[in-house]
């Protein structure tokens, strides 16, 4: 999957493909050997869990990506704030307030910007 972040070590597209192949095999075997139907039902149920797990991996990867991006933005704002203070800017905390506001930790400013 091309948009999988590099920190995700699971190739979810490959997992899905293998799962579909396994489900097809189980389906064909269950038709060929109906005497062990209970076994096929249990195998098919286990394979049915994979799409749910793939969705959860994708959801968690997206959430982690957002947290990392927010953290990086806060680090950048903190560094900009420290540099602004060293440069004697009139409002060195502006950068930090702006990022905290952008992430929803502060209400919109008095000028109506969010």
C-alpha positions, 0 to 999 in steps of 0.5 A: 500500500503506497500511503502506508507510513514508514513506521507501519511494519505490516503490509496491510494490502498483502495481508488482505490479499493472503486473507482472501486467498485463504478464505477461497481455499477454505471455501473450496475445501469445505465444499470438497470435504463437508464431513469436517464442516465444523472445522471449516466454520471455525477456520472461516470465522478466524479468517473473518477477523483479519479485515477487522484487524486490518481496519484497526491497523489503518485507524491506529496508524492514522491516529499515530501519524496525527499525534506525531505531526502535532508533536512536531508542530509543537516542537517547532513552535517551541523552538520558534518561541525560544528564538523569538525571545532571544531576538527580543521580538515583542510577542515571543509566545505568539508562535506557541499560542498560535500552534496551541490554538491550531491544535484546539488547546486554546480558544480563537483569538480576539480577532476571530481567527481560529 
